Structure formats: structure tokens, C-alpha cells
Amino acid sequence: MKHCRVDTSYALKSSPWFRFPYPLQWGTPVFEWKMALVMCAVSIIASVDSVGFLSMSIMTPLLEINIFLTI
């Protein structure tokens, strides 16, 4: 079992397909205000959707109990 372990062997160091990325290897990051505003809008929409789903999932058992009690 000693030879199957990755942390004790030099499999990662000797493999040509694995390497640690270094900072800015694809250039400097580009910031666009338009994309930032779109992502803000998307996150607000996702938050509203999550809150609506949560409130409906809480209310559904309560509605079923009320329907059961009125029959």
C-alpha cells in the first residue's frame, strides 16, 4: 500500500500534465462595469427566488393542516 499513496510518491511532481498555476499567467484581470451590474441584478433575482421558495415551502404544510382540519 505504500506505493499507491500519492502524497508519499512523486507522481504529482513528475507528471507533465499537472502543474501549480502562478498568478496572472493569463494576463491581468479585466473589470467591466456592465458585467458587474448584470451580475448584481442576477444575484438579486436569485435571492428573491430563494426567499419566495423558502416561504412557500414553509406555508405548504400549514395549508395542508388547515385543509385537513376544515374537512
MOWO-V837228 format. One record per pair of residues at least 24 apart in sequence whose ideal C-beta (glycine too) atoms are under 8 Angstrom apart, sorted by sequence separation. I is the first residue (numbers start at 1). J is the second residue. D is the distance in Angstrom with one decimal. If there is no record, write none. Layout:
BEGIN
i = {I	I}
j = {J	J}
d = {D	D}
END
This chain:
BEGIN
none
END
